[in-house]
């Protein structure tokens, strides 16, 4: 890699981890769901903009979203859970949607993990739930697993869609390779293998993460986990997810038709069935 590629890679890595905000183009009312706006404070003092969706219940869920998205991206899952009798907290990660920004460059993984832990603790403290399930999507599946590995996530189960994979740098390179197929300026620049490699390497450094966690770390061996991966996913390949979680005793992986973050739309019936069957087992365990 050249010096220019390294310098540009650092800039692009920062932009990936601190993307332009997308304001929600729809809210839960589009799905016929009642909701109230809430603000959750993270451990390090950042404000997370949230929607609390559905009726009061001691079965609760916390929903994240992928990088560059916002809480509205998870509305279909919220609808699925509310129909099952769950109350759902949907939050914008810091620097996304209506949440407070965070321009810090280093240890970004810790900050996104803090968002998930803080949102989950808010629900646990407010509702004293009988069951709490955390959902992660794409990029946010990594901090969701970190939250589990921390040993402090107040969850009874975790569901991850489109991730995480074994290789962080490989995930970024796949993400950038997909971007290179677009006709934008960034897309044209990312057609350079050297620049893709430099950007991926810089992004991993900014995350400041030790990946992957050990199979017995924190709650990974104790909490049931469902991983749903797309057979046509070109960002986080199904084999990468299986290679990561196969050693985790409470984890199950299901491959279903669809691409990255397209599973609930490309294979909705199968997606719903797998989530419901997983929740059936988790709810039965919590009643014992």
C-alpha positions as CSV (number, residue, x, y, z in Angstrom):
1,X,0.0,0.0,0.0
2,X,1.2,3.5,-0.8
3,X,1.2,6.4,1.6
4,X,-1.6,8.0,-0.3
5,X,-3.7,4.8,0.0
6,X,-3.0,4.7,3.7
7,X,-4.0,8.3,4.2
8,X,-7.1,8.0,2.1
9,X,-7.9,4.7,3.8
10,X,-7.9,6.4,7.2
11,X,-10.4,9.0,5.9
12,X,-12.7,6.5,4.4
13,X,-12.6,4.3,7.4
14,X,-13.7,7.2,9.6
15,X,-16.5,7.9,7.2
16,X,-17.7,4.3,7.3
17,X,-17.8,4.3,11.1
18,X,-19.2,7.8,11.3
19,X,-21.7,7.8,8.4
20,X,-24.0,10.5,7.2
21,X,-27.2,10.4,9.1
22,X,-30.4,9.0,7.7
23,X,-33.5,10.5,9.3
24,X,-36.3,7.9,9.5
25,X,-38.6,7.9,6.5
26,X,-41.3,6.1,8.5
27,X,-42.2,5.4,12.1
28,X,-44.0,2.5,13.8
29,X,-47.4,4.0,13.0
30,X,-46.9,2.9,9.4
31,X,-47.2,-0.7,10.7
32,X,-50.1,0.2,12.9
33,X,-48.0,0.1,16.0
34,X,-48.4,2.4,19.0
35,X,-45.2,4.0,20.3
36,X,-43.7,6.7,22.4
37,X,-40.3,8.5,21.9
38,X,-37.8,7.9,24.6
39,X,-34.2,8.9,25.4
40,X,-31.7,6.5,26.9
41,X,-28.4,7.7,28.4
42,X,-25.4,5.5,27.7
43,X,-22.8,4.7,30.3
44,X,-20.5,7.3,28.8
45,X,-23.2,10.0,28.7
46,X,-24.5,9.9,25.1
47,X,-28.2,10.3,24.3
48,X,-29.8,7.6,22.3
49,X,-33.0,8.4,20.5
50,X,-35.5,5.5,20.9
51,X,-39.0,4.4,20.1
52,X,-40.8,2.3,22.8
53,X,-43.2,0.2,20.8
54,X,-46.2,-1.8,21.8
55,X,-48.2,-2.3,24.9
56,X,-46.8,-2.7,28.4
57,X,-45.4,-6.2,28.8
58,X,-42.8,-8.1,30.8
59,X,-41.6,-9.8,27.6
60,X,-39.3,-7.2,26.0
61,X,-36.9,-6.9,23.1
62,X,-34.2,-4.4,22.2
63,X,-33.5,-3.8,18.5
64,X,-30.4,-2.3,16.9
65,X,-29.7,-1.6,13.2
66,X,-26.9,-1.8,10.7
67,X,-24.2,0.8,10.0
68,X,-25.5,3.9,8.3
69,X,-29.1,2.9,9.0
70,X,-31.4,3.9,11.8
71,X,-34.1,2.4,14.0
72,X,-36.7,2.5,11.3
73,X,-34.8,-0.3,9.5
74,X,-36.0,-2.8,12.1
75,X,-39.7,-2.0,12.0
76,X,-40.7,-5.3,10.4
77,X,-39.1,-7.2,13.3
78,X,-40.8,-4.9,15.8
79,X,-44.1,-5.7,14.2
80,X,-43.4,-9.4,14.4
81,X,-42.5,-9.1,18.1
82,X,-45.4,-6.9,19.1
83,X,-47.8,-9.4,17.5
84,X,-46.3,-12.0,19.9
85,X,-46.9,-9.8,22.9
86,X,-43.5,-8.1,23.3
87,X,-42.8,-4.5,24.2
88,X,-39.9,-3.3,22.0
89,X,-37.2,-0.7,22.4
90,X,-35.8,0.5,19.0
91,X,-32.8,2.7,19.3
92,X,-30.5,4.8,17.0
93,X,-26.9,4.0,17.6
94,X,-24.8,7.0,18.5
95,X,-24.1,9.1,15.4
96,X,-27.1,7.6,13.7
97,X,-30.6,8.9,13.2
98,X,-31.6,11.3,16.0
99,X,-29.1,10.1,18.5
100,X,-26.2,12.2,19.8
101,X,-23.1,12.1,17.7
102,X,-19.7,10.8,18.7
103,X,-16.7,11.9,16.7
104,X,-14.1,10.0,18.6
105,X,-11.8,7.9,16.4
106,X,-10.5,5.1,18.5
107,X,-12.1,2.2,20.4
108,X,-15.3,2.6,18.4
109,X,-16.3,-1.0,19.1
110,X,-16.5,-0.2,22.8
111,X,-18.8,2.8,22.1
112,X,-21.3,0.8,20.0
113,X,-21.3,-1.9,22.6
114,X,-22.1,0.7,25.2
115,X,-25.2,1.6,23.2
116,X,-26.5,-2.0,23.3
117,X,-25.7,-2.5,27.0
118,X,-27.2,0.8,28.0
119,X,-30.5,0.3,26.0
120,X,-30.8,-3.3,27.4
121,X,-30.2,-2.1,31.0
122,X,-32.7,0.6,30.6
123,X,-35.4,-1.9,29.6
124,X,-34.3,-4.3,32.4
125,X,-34.5,-1.6,35.1
126,X,-37.7,-0.1,33.9
127,X,-39.8,-3.2,33.3
128,X,-38.2,-6.0,35.4
129,X,-38.9,-8.3,32.4
130,X,-39.6,-12.0,32.6
131,X,-37.7,-12.3,29.3
132,X,-35.4,-9.9,27.4
133,X,-34.2,-10.6,23.9
134,X,-31.6,-8.4,22.0
135,X,-31.5,-8.2,18.2
136,X,-28.5,-7.2,16.3
137,X,-28.2,-6.5,12.5
138,X,-25.2,-6.7,10.2
139,X,-22.5,-4.4,11.7
140,X,-24.3,-4.2,15.0
141,X,-24.1,-8.0,15.4
142,X,-20.4,-7.5,16.3
143,X,-21.0,-5.2,19.3
144,X,-24.0,-7.4,20.2
145,X,-21.7,-10.4,20.6
146,X,-19.2,-8.1,22.5
147,X,-22.0,-7.2,24.9
148,X,-22.6,-10.9,25.5
149,X,-18.9,-11.5,25.9
150,X,-18.7,-8.7,28.5
151,X,-20.7,-10.8,30.9
152,X,-23.0,-7.8,31.7
153,X,-25.7,-7.9,29.1
154,X,-29.1,-8.4,30.9
155,X,-30.5,-10.7,28.2
156,X,-32.1,-14.1,28.1
157,X,-31.4,-14.5,24.4
158,X,-29.8,-12.9,21.4
159,X,-30.8,-12.9,17.7
160,X,-28.4,-11.8,15.0
161,X,-29.2,-11.2,11.4
162,X,-26.5,-11.0,8.6
163,X,-23.5,-11.4,10.9
164,X,-21.2,-11.4,12.6
165,X,-18.3,-13.1,10.7
166,X,-15.0,-14.5,11.8
167,X,-12.8,-12.0,10.0
168,X,-13.3,-8.2,10.7
169,X,-11.0,-7.0,7.9
170,X,-12.6,-9.4,5.4
171,X,-16.0,-8.1,6.3
172,X,-14.9,-4.5,5.6
173,X,-13.3,-5.5,2.3
174,X,-16.5,-7.3,1.2
175,X,-18.5,-4.2,2.1
176,X,-16.1,-2.0,0.1
177,X,-16.1,-4.4,-2.8
178,X,-19.9,-4.1,-3.0
179,X,-19.6,-0.3,-2.8
180,X,-17.1,-0.4,-5.7
181,X,-19.9,-1.6,-8.1
182,X,-21.7,1.8,-7.7
183,X,-21.1,4.7,-10.0
184,X,-20.4,7.2,-7.1
185,X,-17.0,8.8,-6.5
186,X,-16.5,6.4,-3.5
187,X,-17.5,3.5,-5.7
188,X,-14.9,4.3,-8.3
189,X,-12.2,4.8,-5.8
190,X,-12.9,1.5,-4.1
191,X,-12.2,-0.3,-7.3
192,X,-8.6,-0.1,-6.2
193,X,-7.6,-3.2,-4.2
194,X,-4.9,-1.3,-2.4
195,X,-7.3,1.4,-1.3
196,X,-9.9,-1.2,-0.2
197,X,-7.2,-3.0,1.8
198,X,-6.0,0.2,3.4
199,X,-9.5,1.3,4.3
200,X,-10.4,-2.1,5.9
201,X,-7.2,-2.1,7.9
202,X,-7.8,1.4,9.2
203,X,-11.4,0.6,10.2
204,X,-10.2,-2.4,12.2
205,X,-7.6,-0.2,14.0
206,X,-10.3,2.4,14.8
207,X,-12.6,-0.3,16.2
208,X,-9.8,-1.2,18.7
209,X,-11.3,-4.6,19.2
210,X,-9.9,-8.0,20.0
211,X,-11.9,-10.3,17.7
212,X,-13.2,-12.9,18.0
213,X,-14.0,-13.4,21.6
214,X,-13.3,-16.8,23.2
215,X,-16.2,-19.3,23.1
216,X,-16.4,-19.4,26.9
217,X,-16.0,-15.6,27.4
218,X,-18.7,-13.8,29.4
219,X,-22.2,-15.2,28.7
220,X,-21.4,-16.7,25.3
221,X,-21.6,-20.2,26.7
222,X,-24.8,-19.5,28.8
223,X,-27.2,-17.5,26.7
224,X,-29.1,-19.0,23.7
225,X,-28.3,-17.3,20.4
226,X,-29.9,-17.5,17.0
227,X,-27.9,-16.4,13.9
228,X,-29.8,-16.0,10.6
229,X,-27.6,-15.6,7.5
230,X,-28.4,-15.2,3.9
231,X,-27.3,-17.7,1.3
232,X,-26.6,-14.9,-1.1
233,X,-24.9,-12.5,1.3
234,X,-21.8,-11.0,-0.2
235,X,-20.9,-8.8,2.7
236,X,-20.7,-11.3,5.6
237,X,-20.7,-14.7,4.0
238,X,-22.7,-17.5,5.6
239,X,-19.5,-19.7,5.9
240,X,-17.9,-16.8,7.9
241,X,-20.7,-16.8,10.4
242,X,-20.7,-20.6,10.8
243,X,-16.9,-20.6,11.2
244,X,-17.3,-18.1,14.0
245,X,-20.2,-19.5,16.0
246,X,-19.9,-23.3,15.5
247,X,-17.8,-23.6,18.6
248,X,-20.4,-21.7,20.7
249,X,-22.4,-24.2,22.6
250,X,-25.6,-22.2,22.9
251,X,-25.6,-20.9,19.3
252,X,-27.5,-22.1,16.3
253,X,-27.1,-20.9,12.7
254,X,-29.7,-21.0,9.9
255,X,-29.1,-20.2,6.3
256,X,-32.1,-18.9,4.4
257,X,-32.5,-17.4,1.0
258,X,-31.6,-13.8,0.6
259,X,-28.8,-11.2,0.6
260,X,-27.4,-8.9,3.2
261,X,-30.1,-7.5,5.5
262,X,-32.8,-8.8,3.1
263,X,-33.8,-11.9,4.9
264,X,-37.2,-10.8,6.4
265,X,-38.3,-9.6,2.9
266,X,-36.8,-12.3,0.7
267,X,-37.8,-15.2,2.9
268,X,-40.3,-13.7,5.3
269,X,-42.2,-16.8,6.2
270,X,-39.1,-18.8,7.0
271,X,-37.6,-15.9,8.9
272,X,-40.7,-15.5,11.0
273,X,-40.9,-19.2,11.7
274,X,-37.3,-19.5,12.8
275,X,-37.6,-16.5,15.1
276,X,-40.8,-17.7,16.6
277,X,-39.5,-21.3,17.1
278,X,-36.4,-19.9,18.8
279,X,-38.5,-17.7,21.1
280,X,-40.8,-20.6,21.9
281,X,-37.7,-22.5,23.2
282,X,-36.3,-19.5,25.1
283,X,-39.7,-18.7,26.7
284,X,-40.1,-22.3,27.8
285,X,-36.7,-22.2,29.4
286,X,-37.4,-19.0,31.3
287,X,-40.6,-20.5,32.8
288,X,-38.7,-23.4,34.4
